[in-house]
Amino acid sequence: MKNTAHQTVLLQEAVDALLKQEQVSEQSARQVKGVYIDATFGRGGHSARILETLGPQASLIAFDQDPEAVEVGRRWEDPRFEMVYSSFAALENEVRLRGLWGRVNGILFDLGVSSPQLDQAERGFSFMQDGPLDMRMDTHEGVSAAQWLATVAEPELVRVLREYGEERYAKRIAKAIIDARALTALETTSQLAKIVAHAIPRKEPHKHPATRTFQAIRIAVNRELDALQQALAASLEVLAPEGRVVVISFHSLEDRRVKRFFQQQQKGDQFPRDMPVTDAQLNRRMRIIGKAVKPNKQEVNENVRARSAVMRVAEKLV
């Protein structure tokens, strides 16, 4: 199960937080019990390390909507492991089907695009390689980026670029894309990257001008933020008391949503300031564990894609 093709970010830190390794002795570190979920299997880096630590009676359920990732997981031969071909947006339904509602001890989310997805030109995620303009996490479902760009209205494209890409030149880029598609179909990543590069008047140093646009379109095509919000809400219900949620984010849009969700659940229900309420009435659902964790310098030097990673951890109270 050793994985060499993909460098897993914050590997040990995430697994230790998920399995509460800071609370167990070295002797019992490999006898962790319970049911755990790796909501983003990828190429199995986190899952493999989790299984190394789990005891014989524990179990791990992994989710992924990428057919290639699922194929990797289904080759694993471990009775404690199950691979589910699904987005983590279906977390609630899949947990219910297995009779594990309220019994899960930990859920790990490693968000974003994996290195294998970025490195395969045919997936269309990268502006660094020419390939079909696809960008779908699940290549068997939904519309591709090319199909989406062929029909999206200009105001909606501006909104997506602003909200999901935090792109200051959203109007310029959207107009350039709409004008270009009127002349020819947008079918490749290099086509889109060139259009964006020509539309932007000022380039950021050490950053490709199409970075934000590709991120925004990928998020829109895969409905990533909606899926994240849905999965975070579901995690509150499927977790057992004292179960943990560990989330690794790679851009501020995801991280802000995770941070806000954890803070809201820790703060509890909102009441008027002058209304007297007891702590129990606040209905606090979670407590935040520690501060946000980022990769150390050594990890960033060894894997430049780790530089923007942020990990947050919260634990269910009741």
C-alpha positions as CSV (number, residue, x, y, z in Angstrom):
1,M,0.0,0.0,0.0
2,K,3.0,2.3,0.0
3,N,2.4,5.3,-2.2
4,T,5.3,6.9,-4.1
5,A,3.5,8.7,-6.9
6,H,1.8,11.3,-4.7
7,Q,3.2,13.3,-1.8
8,T,0.6,13.4,0.9
9,V,0.5,16.8,2.7
10,L,0.6,17.0,6.5
11,L,0.5,13.2,6.6
12,Q,1.5,12.4,10.1
13,E,-0.1,15.6,11.6
14,A,-3.5,14.8,10.1
15,V,-3.5,11.2,11.1
16,D,-2.3,12.0,14.7
17,A,-5.1,14.6,15.0
18,L,-7.7,12.2,13.6
19,L,-6.8,9.3,15.8
20,K,-6.0,11.4,18.8
21,Q,-2.5,10.0,19.0
22,E,-1.5,12.8,21.3
23,Q,-3.7,11.1,23.9
24,V,-2.5,7.6,23.7
25,S,0.7,5.8,24.8
26,E,3.2,4.4,22.4
27,Q,2.2,0.9,23.4
28,S,-1.4,1.4,22.5
29,A,-0.7,3.5,19.4
30,R,-1.4,0.6,17.0
31,Q,-4.5,-0.6,18.8
32,V,-6.8,2.3,18.0
33,K,-10.5,1.2,17.8
34,G,-13.5,2.7,16.1
35,V,-14.8,3.6,12.7
36,Y,-13.0,6.3,10.6
37,I,-13.6,7.9,7.3
38,D,-11.1,9.2,4.7
39,A,-13.5,11.4,2.7
40,T,-10.9,12.2,0.0
41,F,-8.9,9.0,-0.7
42,G,-6.8,10.4,-3.5
43,R,-3.9,8.0,-3.9
44,G,-4.3,6.6,-0.4
45,G,-1.5,8.4,1.5
46,H,-3.6,9.3,4.6
47,S,-5.6,6.0,4.4
48,A,-2.4,3.9,4.4
49,R,-1.0,5.7,7.5
50,I,-4.4,5.4,9.3
51,L,-4.5,1.6,8.7
52,E,-1.0,1.3,10.0
53,T,-2.3,2.7,13.3
54,L,-5.7,1.1,13.6
55,G,-6.2,-2.1,15.6
56,P,-7.7,-5.3,14.1
57,Q,-11.3,-4.5,15.2
58,A,-11.3,-1.0,13.7
59,S,-12.4,0.0,10.2
60,L,-11.8,2.7,7.7
61,I,-14.2,3.8,4.9
62,A,-12.7,5.9,2.1
63,F,-14.6,8.0,-0.4
64,D,-13.5,9.3,-3.8
65,Q,-15.3,10.4,-6.9
66,D,-12.3,10.0,-9.2
67,P,-12.5,6.6,-11.0
68,E,-8.7,6.3,-11.1
69,A,-8.4,6.8,-7.3
70,V,-11.2,4.3,-6.7
71,E,-9.4,1.8,-8.8
72,V,-6.4,2.2,-6.6
73,G,-8.4,1.8,-3.4
74,R,-10.3,-1.3,-4.7
75,R,-7.0,-3.1,-5.2
76,W,-6.2,-2.9,-1.5
77,E,-6.6,-6.1,0.4
78,D,-7.4,-5.3,4.0
79,P,-10.5,-6.5,5.7
80,R,-10.7,-3.3,7.8
81,F,-10.9,-1.1,4.6
82,E,-13.8,-0.2,2.3
83,M,-13.5,1.9,-0.9
84,V,-16.7,3.9,-1.8
85,Y,-17.0,5.4,-5.3
86,S,-18.8,8.6,-4.4
87,S,-18.3,12.3,-3.6
88,F,-18.1,13.1,0.1
89,A,-21.3,15.1,-0.5
90,A,-23.0,11.7,-0.2
91,L,-21.4,11.1,3.3
92,E,-24.7,11.2,5.2
93,N,-26.5,8.6,2.9
94,E,-23.5,6.2,2.7
95,V,-23.1,6.2,6.5
96,R,-26.8,5.6,7.0
97,L,-26.7,2.7,4.6
98,R,-24.0,1.0,6.7
99,G,-25.9,1.5,10.0
100,L,-23.1,3.8,11.4
101,W,-25.2,6.9,12.1
102,G,-23.7,8.6,15.1
103,R,-21.0,6.0,15.5
104,V,-18.1,7.4,13.4
105,N,-15.0,8.3,15.4
106,G,-13.3,10.6,12.9
107,I,-13.5,12.1,9.5
108,L,-10.6,13.4,7.4
109,F,-11.0,15.8,4.5
110,D,-8.0,16.6,2.3
111,L,-9.5,19.1,-0.2
112,G,-8.5,20.2,-3.6
113,V,-6.9,18.5,-6.6
114,S,-4.3,15.7,-6.1
115,S,-0.9,15.6,-7.8
116,P,-1.9,12.8,-10.2
117,Q,-4.9,14.8,-11.4
118,L,-2.8,17.9,-12.0
119,D,0.0,15.9,-13.7
120,Q,-2.3,14.2,-16.2
121,A,-2.8,16.6,-19.1
122,E,-6.0,14.7,-20.2
123,R,-7.8,15.7,-17.0
124,G,-7.6,19.3,-17.9
125,F,-6.9,20.7,-14.4
126,S,-3.5,22.3,-15.3
127,F,-2.7,25.3,-17.4
128,M,0.9,24.1,-17.5
129,Q,0.1,21.2,-19.9
130,D,-2.1,21.3,-23.0
131,G,-5.1,18.9,-22.7
132,P,-8.8,18.7,-23.1
133,L,-10.7,21.3,-21.0
134,D,-12.4,18.8,-18.7
135,M,-11.7,19.6,-15.0
136,R,-14.3,17.1,-13.6
137,M,-13.3,15.1,-10.5
138,D,-15.6,12.3,-11.7
139,T,-15.0,11.9,-15.5
140,H,-18.2,9.9,-15.8
141,E,-20.6,12.5,-14.4
142,G,-21.6,16.1,-15.0
143,V,-20.5,18.7,-17.6
144,S,-16.9,19.4,-18.5
145,A,-15.3,22.8,-18.2
146,A,-15.5,23.1,-22.0
147,Q,-19.3,22.4,-21.9
148,W,-19.8,24.8,-19.1
149,L,-17.9,27.6,-20.7
150,A,-19.8,27.1,-24.0
151,T,-23.1,28.1,-22.4
152,V,-22.4,30.1,-19.2
153,A,-23.8,33.7,-19.3
154,E,-21.3,36.5,-19.0
155,P,-22.6,37.8,-15.6
156,E,-22.5,34.3,-14.1
157,L,-18.9,33.9,-15.4
158,V,-17.9,37.2,-13.8
159,R,-19.5,36.1,-10.5
160,V,-17.7,32.7,-10.5
161,L,-14.3,34.3,-11.3
162,R,-14.8,36.8,-8.5
163,E,-16.2,34.5,-5.8
164,Y,-14.3,31.3,-6.5
165,G,-11.1,32.7,-8.0
166,E,-11.0,36.0,-6.1
167,E,-9.9,37.4,-9.5
168,R,-9.7,41.2,-9.6
169,Y,-9.9,41.2,-13.4
170,A,-13.0,39.0,-13.5
171,K,-14.9,41.4,-16.0
172,R,-12.0,41.6,-18.4
173,I,-11.4,37.8,-18.4
174,A,-15.1,37.0,-18.7
175,K,-15.5,39.3,-21.7
176,A,-12.4,37.8,-23.3
177,I,-13.7,34.3,-22.9
178,I,-17.2,35.2,-24.3
179,D,-15.6,37.0,-27.2
180,A,-13.3,34.0,-28.0
181,R,-16.0,31.4,-27.8
182,A,-18.1,33.4,-30.4
183,L,-15.2,32.7,-32.8
184,T,-14.3,29.2,-32.0
185,A,-15.1,26.4,-29.4
186,L,-12.9,26.5,-26.3
187,E,-11.7,22.9,-26.1
188,T,-8.2,22.9,-24.6
189,T,-6.4,24.2,-21.5
190,S,-3.8,26.1,-23.6
191,Q,-6.6,28.0,-25.4
192,L,-8.1,29.1,-22.1
193,A,-4.7,29.9,-20.5
194,K,-3.8,32.1,-23.5
195,I,-7.1,34.0,-23.4
196,V,-6.7,34.8,-19.7
197,A,-3.1,35.8,-20.0
198,H,-3.9,38.3,-22.8
199,A,-6.9,39.7,-20.8
200,I,-4.9,40.5,-17.7
201,P,-3.1,43.9,-17.8
202,R,-0.8,43.2,-14.8
203,K,0.9,39.9,-14.1
204,E,1.7,38.8,-10.5
205,P,5.3,37.8,-10.0
206,H,5.9,34.0,-9.7
207,K,2.2,33.2,-10.5
208,H,0.7,32.1,-13.8
209,P,-2.0,34.6,-14.8
210,A,-4.5,31.8,-15.3
211,T,-4.2,30.4,-11.8
212,R,-7.3,32.0,-10.3
213,T,-9.4,31.4,-13.4
214,F,-8.7,27.7,-13.5
215,Q,-9.4,27.4,-9.8
216,A,-12.7,29.2,-10.2
217,I,-13.9,27.2,-13.1
218,R,-12.9,23.9,-11.5
219,I,-14.8,24.8,-8.3
220,A,-17.9,25.7,-10.3
221,V,-17.8,22.6,-12.5
222,N,-17.5,20.3,-9.5
223,R,-19.6,22.3,-7.1
224,E,-16.8,21.9,-4.6
225,L,-17.9,24.5,-2.0
226,D,-21.5,23.3,-1.9
227,A,-20.2,19.7,-1.4
228,L,-17.9,20.9,1.4
229,Q,-20.7,22.7,3.2
230,Q,-23.0,19.7,2.9
231,A,-20.3,17.3,4.2
232,L,-19.4,19.5,7.1
233,A,-23.0,19.7,8.2
234,A,-23.4,15.9,7.8
235,S,-20.2,15.3,9.9
236,L,-22.0,16.7,12.9
237,E,-24.6,14.1,12.7
238,V,-22.6,11.0,11.7
239,L,-19.9,11.5,14.3
240,A,-20.0,9.9,17.7
241,P,-19.6,12.2,20.7
242,E,-15.8,13.1,20.9
243,G,-15.4,12.2,17.3
244,R,-13.2,14.5,15.3
245,V,-13.2,16.3,11.9
246,V,-9.9,17.1,10.4
247,V,-9.8,19.3,7.3
248,I,-6.8,20.2,5.1
249,S,-7.6,23.2,2.8
250,F,-5.5,24.6,0.0
251,H,-7.1,27.9,-0.7
252,S,-8.7,30.7,1.4
253,L,-12.2,30.0,0.1
254,E,-12.2,26.5,1.6
255,D,-10.3,27.5,4.7
256,R,-12.7,30.4,5.5
257,R,-15.7,28.1,5.3
258,V,-14.1,25.5,7.5
259,K,-13.0,28.0,10.1
260,R,-16.4,29.7,10.1
261,F,-18.2,26.4,10.5
262,F,-16.0,25.3,13.4
263,Q,-16.4,28.6,15.1
264,Q,-20.2,28.6,14.7
265,Q,-20.5,25.1,16.2
266,Q,-18.2,26.0,19.1
267,K,-20.1,29.2,19.8
268,G,-23.5,27.6,19.6
269,D,-26.9,29.1,18.8
270,Q,-27.1,32.9,18.6
271,F,-29.4,34.8,20.9
272,P,-30.0,38.5,21.4
273,R,-27.3,40.0,23.6
274,D,-29.7,41.0,26.4
275,M,-31.4,37.6,26.6
276,P,-30.3,35.6,29.6
277,V,-29.4,32.0,28.6
278,T,-27.5,29.2,30.2
279,D,-24.4,27.6,28.6
280,A,-26.4,24.4,28.0
281,Q,-29.0,26.4,26.1
282,L,-26.4,27.6,23.6
283,N,-26.3,24.1,22.1
284,R,-22.6,24.1,21.5
285,R,-21.9,21.2,19.1
286,M,-18.1,21.2,18.7
287,R,-14.9,22.4,20.3
288,I,-11.9,23.5,18.2
289,I,-8.7,21.5,18.9
290,G,-5.5,23.6,18.8
291,K,-4.6,26.2,16.3
292,A,-4.5,25.9,12.5
293,V,-1.5,23.8,11.4
294,K,0.7,24.5,8.3
295,P,3.4,22.4,6.8
296,N,6.9,23.0,8.1
297,K,9.7,24.4,5.9
298,Q,11.1,21.0,5.2
299,E,7.8,19.7,3.8
300,V,7.3,22.8,1.6
301,N,10.9,22.4,0.3
302,E,10.2,18.8,-0.6
303,N,6.7,19.4,-2.0
304,V,6.0,22.9,-3.3
305,R,2.3,22.1,-3.5
306,A,2.1,21.9,0.3
307,R,2.9,25.6,0.7
308,S,-0.7,26.8,0.8
309,A,-2.1,23.9,3.0
310,V,-3.9,24.7,6.3
311,M,-5.2,22.0,8.6
312,R,-8.0,22.6,11.2
313,V,-9.4,20.2,13.7
314,A,-12.6,20.1,15.7
315,E,-14.2,17.6,18.0
316,K,-17.9,16.9,18.5
317,L,-19.2,17.5,22.0
318,V,-22.6,15.8,22.1
